Amino acid sequence: MSKKNFLITTILLLAVGLLGRLIPHPWNMTPITAIALFGSARFGFKYSLMLVFAVMLITDAFIGFYDWQIMLSVYASFGMVALIGLCIKKRERAPSVILGAVSSSLLFFLVTNWAVWQFGTMYSPGLVGLAQSYVMALPFFQNMLIGDVIYSGAIFGAFAFLEKGNPFLKQLPSSSSPSSIRN
């Protein structure tokens, strides 16, 4: 991929991420997971982290920051999602992308709602409070799951479609290349 196409791809992913979090949307239905998966699968773990964390920090500055421990769990979850993206890199097909999106939604749900229970004040300590935290978050999980599958399909699918008509996009650097932008 040429530097120009890489830059355009990065700007587009940033724009999608920023708009996806800032324009009105159902709770937790954003393109962040899809960007983390795609960024890691196509350009490497470090690229994905930088892109996702940039989007999150910029948009959190507008939306509002919250308890640092819960916020850390959100950012760490997206870091783990980027690791899932590395698994997609080995076999980038629709079933792998869908499985990656579903796994990422579940991981985010489990980690962040545990953090809300552990560090927040909404739920009582103990297993009953933890269970209540997960039950109350099910509508958010449903939205995230739908959004993650749709956005992942759209981003991976759009890029695959563009590759068919643009030979420059097919020339992604290999992970063994010293001038590679992958990790």
C-alpha positions in Angstrom: 0.0 0.0 0.0 1.4 3.4 -0.9 2.0 6.0 1.8 -0.8 8.1 0.2 -3.3 5.2 0.4 -2.2 4.4 4.0 -2.7 8.0 5.0 -6.1 8.1 3.3 -7.1 4.9 5.1 -6.0 6.2 8.4 -7.9 9.5 8.0 -11.0 7.6 6.9 -10.8 5.3 9.9 -10.3 8.3 12.3 -13.2 10.1 10.8 -15.5 7.1 11.0 -14.4 6.6 14.6 -14.8 10.2 15.6 -18.2 10.6 13.9 -19.4 7.2 15.2 -18.9 8.3 18.8 -20.0 11.9 18.5 -23.1 11.8 16.4 -26.3 10.5 18.1 -26.4 6.7 18.2 -27.8 3.9 20.3 -25.7 3.3 23.4 -22.6 1.3 22.7 -23.3 1.0 19.0 -20.1 2.6 17.6 -17.4 1.6 15.1 -14.6 1.4 17.6 -14.4 -2.4 17.9 -14.5 -2.7 14.1 -11.7 -0.2 13.8 -9.6 -2.0 16.4 -10.1 -5.3 14.6 -9.5 -4.0 11.2 -6.5 -1.8 12.2 -4.8 -4.7 13.9 -5.6 -7.3 11.2 -4.4 -5.0 8.3 -1.7 -2.8 9.8 -0.6 -4.3 13.2 -1.3 -4.1 16.9 0.5 -0.9 17.5 -1.2 0.9 14.7 -4.6 -0.3 16.0 -3.9 0.9 19.5 -2.7 4.3 18.4 -5.8 4.8 16.2 -8.4 3.6 18.7 -6.8 5.4 21.6 -6.6 8.6 19.6 -10.3 8.3 18.7 -11.3 7.4 22.3 -9.3 10.3 23.9 -10.5 12.9 21.5 -14.1 11.9 21.8 -13.9 11.4 25.5 -12.7 15.0 25.8 -16.1 16.0 24.2 -18.3 13.4 25.7 -16.8 13.6 29.2 -14.3 11.6 31.1 -15.4 9.3 33.9 -14.0 7.2 36.8 -10.4 6.4 35.8 -10.6 2.8 36.8 -13.7 2.1 34.7 -12.2 4.2 31.8 -9.0 2.1 32.0 -11.1 -1.1 31.7 -12.7 0.4 28.5 -9.4 1.2 26.9 -7.8 -2.1 28.0 -10.8 -3.9 26.5 -10.1 -2.2 23.2 -6.5 -3.2 23.5 -7.6 -6.8 23.9 -9.9 -6.4 20.9 -6.8 -5.4 18.9 -5.2 -8.7 19.9 -8.3 -10.5 18.5 -7.7 -8.6 15.3 -4.3 -10.3 15.0 -6.1 -13.6 14.8 -8.2 -12.3 12.0 -5.1 -11.3 10.1 -4.2 -14.9 9.6 -7.5 -15.8 7.9 -9.4 -12.7 6.9 -12.7 -14.2 5.8 -16.3 -13.3 6.7 -16.6 -16.0 9.4 -13.4 -14.9 11.1 -14.5 -11.3 11.0 -17.9 -12.1 12.5 -16.4 -14.4 15.2 -13.9 -11.6 16.0 -16.7 -9.1 16.3 -18.8 -11.3 18.5 -15.8 -12.3 20.7 -14.9 -8.7 21.1 -18.4 -7.7 22.1 -18.5 -10.4 24.7 -15.0 -9.6 26.0 -15.9 -5.9 26.3 -19.2 -6.7 28.1 -17.5 -9.0 30.6 -14.5 -6.7 31.4 -16.2 -3.3 31.5 -19.3 -4.5 33.5 -17.0 -6.2 36.0 -15.2 -2.8 36.4 -18.5 -1.0 36.8 -19.4 -3.4 39.6 -15.9 -3.4 41.2 -15.1 0.3 41.1 -18.5 2.0 40.7 -21.2 2.6 43.3 -24.3 1.4 41.5 -24.1 -2.3 42.6 -23.7 -4.0 45.9 -20.5 -5.9 46.6 -20.7 -9.7 46.2 -21.9 -12.0 43.5 -25.5 -10.6 43.6 -24.2 -7.1 42.7 -22.0 -8.5 40.0 -24.9 -10.5 38.5 -27.1 -7.4 38.7 -24.4 -5.4 36.9 -24.3 -7.9 34.0 -28.1 -8.2 33.8 -28.6 -4.5 33.7 -26.0 -4.2 30.9 -27.7 -6.7 28.6 -29.4 -4.0 26.4 -26.0 -2.3 26.0 -24.4 -5.6 25.1 -27.1 -6.2 22.5 -26.5 -2.8 20.9 -22.7 -3.4 20.9 -23.0 -6.8 19.4 -25.2 -5.6 16.6 -23.0 -2.6 16.0 -19.8 -4.5 16.1 -21.0 -7.1 13.6 -22.4 -4.5 11.2 -19.4 -2.1 11.4 -16.9 -4.9 11.2 -18.6 -6.3 8.1 -18.8 -2.8 6.6 -15.2 -1.8 7.2 -13.7 -5.2 6.2 -16.1 -5.5 3.3 -15.6 -2.0 2.0 -11.8 -2.5 2.0 -12.0 -5.8 0.3 -14.3 -4.3 -2.3 -11.9 -1.4 -2.9 -9.0 -3.8 -3.2 -10.6 -5.5 -6.1 -10.7 -2.3 -8.1 -7.5 -0.8 -6.9 -4.2 -2.8 -7.4 -2.4 -0.4 -5.1 -4.5 -1.5 -2.1 -3.6 -5.1 -2.8 0.1 -4.4 -2.2 -0.1 -4.4 1.6 3.3 -4.7 3.2 4.0 -8.1 4.5 4.9 -8.7 8.1 8.3 -9.9 7.1 9.2 -6.7 5.2 11.7 -4.4 7.0 9.8 -1.3 5.7 6.5 -2.8 6.8 4.0 -0.7 8.7 2.7 -3.9 10.4 4.1 -5.1 13.7 
